[in-house]
Amino acid sequence: MTRSRRSQIQREAAQIRMRGQRRQHDTARIARTIQDTLAEVNALEAWRFALGWSRSQTVAQIAGLYLADGLRPPGLSEPMLCRWEHDADEWPGPEYTVMLCRAYGARPEQLGLARGLAPHTNALFGRPVIRYGRPDMTAYPRGRWEGMEPMTTAAGLPAVRESLHLALLADPMGSAGTAELAEAAVEHYALNYSKHPPQILFNEVREVRQLLAPVVQAGPGTSYGADIQRQVGWLSALLGNLAYHLDDLAGARTHLSAAAAWGERTGDIRLASWAWGAHSMIARTTGRYDTALSHAERGASLAPSGLARAQLHAWALLPALARLQRADDADQALHTALAELETDPSGTAPGRFGFDEPELALHQAEADLALGRHQRARARAEASAAACPDGTGSWTAATLVLAQTEAPDSPQDATQRALHVLDHVPAARLRSTARTRLRDLTRTLPTDHADELTERLRALPAAIDHHGHGHGLLC
């Protein structure tokens, strides 16, 4: 099969998946439609297309299942999966068949793998003897699977909340241990922010904050009271960021105002400065660049030295100044950010709430793009995307900024890059910022290149629908 035909099949399969999702078809029905329409596609590949996964995502999902079972992932690779999909003489062994079924939420016969299990039928399905102890009834879950991510941290989300709840049952008025648990919960949510659809993480963070509300009310005079209040502030900051990524700007401003207030009340200047930086981000999104600069300056004035001050200069001041076309001041903000990172012994390590070198490169790229420095913007966006794991929110952002830099002189490349994002990132994981960048890209592309991208965007389900339901709540 030629490369062009393979690309055409991928595009047509993605369009079939979109139409099926709009009509609320389940994965099995979408896979059948793909097979019926595209004769070259077998059942195993059709299911992967129906889920919108790349081969690398399938490999990662299966590795996650092994880790969740307490096992070391085996050597499954993309070429192995490719052979199973395209070579009639190549079949996964019984164990890989089980894991593919678990990852896709299908039965062996739906994936076209039942005959490959024939010699092992008694061992695998006569009784629950597969080596990691899962009986048949749990090896192949039925029902809708869209949006679900079988990752260890997906199970970890409710587990964190449950541990805090148990501690509060033992000591309803809180304790120093409760404060430590709350801090650990904030750290978990912050460091695993990109591993979950925003709506799912929003619900968990909100429930944890609600658990702490009675403790905050009852214990302001205790030795641990300020610590718990500070963590409530950070939980509010997380809710603000998540609401922003769900395109709820009014809700985001409310949560961030609460975060800033708790930061100032408890003397946590890092929390207060971060909240004002996030306020600047929201003002920038709505085109209020003078207000964005004012918020950024307030946050930067509060930020402690090192990583926190670097973040405020790179994430808040730099883009606000670039939007106002104040190139010299923008360059100075970037210089300050770099200098602050150099003085921080852990400045280049991944930071709380996601600030690290790839994010710094992303902010540089967007600032250069706003200032018309397309070549510099392209180089920084490429560096940012290359440093991020595929499919994450940071990778999506950098890839779409890179597409924006390509749009003026390489519209075909820009279009394919954007379509690649839509093919590989489930709708539940597309943040409002990604959707905005995609819409901005369609306005800069020539009409003949923008049509397919516009249609794909039109087919995306809303992050929050008109009934107030979030996309991706199946997790």
N, C-alpha and C positions, 0 to 999 in steps of 0.2 A: 504494500500500500504506500502511495506517495505521501510525502510530508504535507502537501497541500490538501490532500483528501483527508488525512488525519486531522488537520486543523478544522476543516469543514465539518467533519463529524462532531468534533468537540463543540463547535459553535451551535450546530443544530440540536445536539443533545441538551445544551444549556437553555436553548429557547423552548424545547419541549418541557424541561423541568420548570421553567418560569410559568408557562401556560398551566401546567399541572398544579403548581403552588397557588396560582390565582384562583383556580377552581376547587381548591382544598382537597386535591387528590393525595392519597398517601404514597409513600415511597414505592411500594410494590406496584401500584397502578402506573406511576410515572415510569418505572423501570420497564414494565411491559410495553408501554407506548414507545419508549426509546427503541426497544428491540423490534417492535413491529414496523417502525419507520426506517430504521437504519439496519439493513440486513447484515452489515459487517460486524455488528456489535453483539457479543455474547452476553449471557445473563449476568456473569460476574462483573463485567465492565459496565453493563447497563445500570446495575445497582449503584456502582460508584458514581456514575454520571448523575443518577437520580438524586443522590445525596449532595452533589456539588463538590465532591472531594477530589483532590489530586492524589496521585499514587503516594506521594510523600506524606500526605495527611493520613491516608489509610495505614501506612507503615507506623506512623507516630501513634495512631489510635490503638493499634494492636500492641505496641510496646507499652502503652499506658495500661492496657488491660493486664499484661503480665506483671507490671509493677504493682498494680492494685491487688493482685493475688499474692504479692510477696515473693515474686519470682524475677529472676534476671531476664530481660528481654532477649530473645534469640536473634539470629542473624538475618531476619527478614529484610529484603531489599526491594527497591523499586524494580530492578530488572527481573527479579523472581516473580513479582506480581504481574509485570508486563507479559511474561511467558505464560502464566496461568490464564491471562485474559485473551491471548492471541494464538497460542499453540495448542491444538487439539490433543496433542500427545503429552502435554505437561499438566500435572494435577498437583494441588497442594496435598500434603499428607493429612491424616485424620486430625492431628492436633491443630494445624493451621486452619483446617476447615472449620473446626469449632470456633476458633478465634475470629475468623472472617465473619461467621454467622453472628457472633456476639457483637462485633464492631458495627456491622451493617443492620442488625436487628432483623435478621432473616433466617429462614430454614434452609438446609442444604439443597433441597430440591428447587427452591426459588433462585438460588445462585448457580444452579446447574452443576452442583458438586455431589449430588447424591450417589452417582455411580462410583465416584472415587472412594466412597466410604464402604462399598459393598463388602470387601474382604474383612472389614473391621466392625461390621454391624453389631455382632454379639458383644464385643468388648466395649463399644462406645455407647450403644443404645439399649442393650439388654439390662444393664444395671449401671448405677453411677460410679464408673471406675476410671474416668479420665484423670490424669495424674494430679491435677490441681483440685480435684474433689468437687467438681461441679456436675450435678446430674443433668440429664438432657433437658428437663423442663426449665432450668435456669440458663443453660448454655445458649439457647436460642430464644431470646425474648421476642414477643410478638407486639404488634401495634405500632403506632407512629414513633419515629426515632428522630425526626428533624429537630435540629437545635441541641440534641443531647451530646455531651462530651464525656466519654468514659475515662475521666482523668482522676487521679488520686485526689487532687484538690477539689474536685466537684463533690466528692463525699466529705471532704474536709470542711466545706462551708457550714453545713448544719451541725457538724460535730463540734466546731468551735463554739457556736451559739449554745449548744446543749451543755457543754462543759461549764460555761459561764452561768447558765440557768441552774445547774446542779449546785454550784458554789453559792448562789443566792438563796437556794432553798435551805442550805445549811446555815447561812448567815444573812437573813433578808435585809439587814441594815448595812451590809457591806463590811469590808475589812481591808487590811493591807494586801491580803491575797487576792481579793476581788479586784483591787486596783491593778495588780500585776497581770491578772487574767485579762482585764479590759485592754491593757496596753498590748498584750500578746495578740489579742483579737485584731486590734487596729493594725499591728505590724503584718499579720497574716493577710488581711484584706488589701493592704497597700502593696505588699510585695507580690501578690498574686492577682493584682488588678486586671491584667490583660488576659488572664486565663479563663475568664468567665464572661458570658454575655452581660452587658450593663444592667438589664432589668433583673436578672437573677441575683447579681451581687447587691443591687440596690435593696431588694427585699430583705436579704440577710442582714445587711448593715443597719437597716431601719429597725428590724426586730431586736437586734442587740442594743441599739440605743434606747429602745423602749424598755428593755429589761433593766437598764441602769437608771431610768427616770426616777423611780421611788427612792433609790439610794442617794441620788443627787438632792432630792427634796429633804431627806431625813438627816443627812450627815454632813452639812457644810462646815460644821465646827470641829470635825474629827481630824486626826493627823493625816488620814488618807483621803479626806473629802476633796481636797484640791486636785489630787492625782486623778480621781474618778471624773471630776469636772473637766479636766484637761482632755481625758480620753473621749468624753462626750463631745467636746469641741472637735477633736480629730474625726470622730464618726460623722459629725455634721459636715466637716470639710469633704469627707468621702462622698456623702450624699449629694453635696453640691456638685462635685465633679461628675458623679454618675448621672445626675439630672441633666447636666449640660450635655453629656454624651447621648442622652435620650431626647435631646432637643426640647427640654422643658426649661427654658431660660428663666422664667419667673420663679419656678421652684428652686432652680440653682441659686439665684440671687438670695432667696430666703434662707436656704441652708448655709450659704457662705457668710451671710450676715451673722447668723447664729455662731458659726465657727469663729469669726473675728471677735465677736463679743466675748466668747468663752476664753479665747486666747488672751485678750486684754485683761479680763477679770482674774485669770489665774497666773498672769505674768509669763505666759508661754509666747514669747515674741516670734518664735519661728512659726507657730500656728497662725498668729495674727497676720504676719507678713505674707504667708502663703495664701491665706484667705483673700487678702487684698490683691495679690497677684492673679488669683482666679477671677476676682471681680473685674480686673483689667481685661482678662481674656474674654469674658462675656460682653463687655462694652465694645471690644474690638470686633466681635462677631456681628454686632448690630450696627457697626459703622460709626460708633460714637468715639472717635479716635482721641479727641481732647480729654474726654472722661476716662478713657482707657489709660492715657498717659498719667492723669492725676492719680488714679488708683495704683498704677505701677510705681509711681514716685513714693506714694504713702507706704506701700509694701516694702520697697527697697530701703526706705529710711528706718524701718523696724527690723529688717533682716539681720540676724547675726552673721558674723564674718564666715568665710569659707563657702561650703556647698550651698547653704541657704541663700546667701547674698548673690552667688553666681547664678542660681536659678532665677531669682527675681530680675536680675539684669538681662539674662538671656531669654527668658520666657515671657516677661511682661514689658520691661522697658524697651528692649531691642525691637520687637515687632511693632509696638505703638509708635516709636520714633520713625521706623521705616515707613509705616502707613502715612505718617505726616510728612514724608519726604525730607526728613531732617537727617541726611546721610552722615554728616560729620558726628552728630550726637549719637546716632545709631552705632557707628564704628567705635565710639568711645564706650558705649554700654557693653559692646561685645568685648572690648579690651579689658574692661573691669571684670567681666564674667570670667574670662580666661585667667586673669591675675588672681582672682579669688580661688579658682580651682587649684592653681599652683600652690597656694598657701595652705590648702586643706590636705592633710595626709591621706585622707580617703576620698579626695575630690573626684577621682576618676572611677570610683566604684559605683555600681548601681545604687541610686539613692531612694529614700522613702518618697512615695508618690511619683516614682518613675523618672526622676531627673538623672541623666547619665550622659556619656559622650554622644551616643546616637541621637538623643533628643536635642542636645546642644547643636549638633550638625543640622538637624531638621530646622531649628529656629533660625540658624544662619541662612539656610537655603531659602526659607520663606521671606526673610528680610531682604536678601539679595534679589529675589524675584520681585518683591514690591518696589525695589529701587531700580529695577530694569537691568540688573546685572545677571543676565541669563546664564552665561557660561559658568560663573562662580556658583550660581544657584544650582546648576546641574551637577557640578562636581560634589558639592556638599550633600545634595539629596542622594546621589549615588552612594556616597560613603555611609550615610545614615541607613539607607535601605540594606546595604550589604552587611551591616553590623547587627541587624535585627532578625530574629527568627521569622521564617516565612509564616504569613497568615496572622501574625499578631497585630494589634492596633498600631504599634509604632512602625512596623513594616508597611502596613497599609498607608499610613500617613506619608511616609517618606516616598513610597512608590508613586503615590498620586501627585505629590509635589514634583517629583521627577517628570511625570507625564505633563504637568503644566509647563515645565521648562522646555519640553520638546515640542509642545503644540505649535509654536509659530513657524518652525522650519522643518519639523518632522511629524506632521499630524498623524500619519499612519502608525508610527511607533507609539505616539502618545495614546492613540485610540486602543491599540492592542494591549498596551500596558494597563489601561483602565479596565478593559474587558477581562484581562487576566485576574485583576483584583476581584471583580464580580464573580468570576468562575471559581475562585479559590477561597473566598471569605463568605461564610454563611451570613444571610441577611441579619440574623439575630446578633451578629458580632460587628456589624457595620455601625460605627459610631456616627453621631450627627456631624462631626467634623469631616468624616470621610464622605458622607453624602453631600455636604456642602462643597468639598473639593471636586467631587464628580460633577456636580451641577455647574460649578464655575468652569470646569474644563469643557463642557459641552458648549458654553458660550464663546470660547476662544477657538474652537475647532471649526474648520470649514464645514458647511452643511453636509456635504457628501460623506464626511467622516463622522459627523456627530449623530447621524440618524440612528444607527444601531445602538450607540451608547444611550441616547435619549430614550429609546424604547426599553432598554434594560432598566434604566432608572425608573421609568414609569411603572414597571412591573414590580418593583420592590415593595414589600409590605411596609407600612409605616412603623416606626419604632414604637409609637403609642397610637393605637387606632382611635376612632371617634367614640368608642365605648369606654376608653380608658384602659384597654388591655394592652400589655406589652408583648411584642413579638419575642418568641423564644421562651415562653413560660413553661414549656414541656420539661425543662431541666428540673 
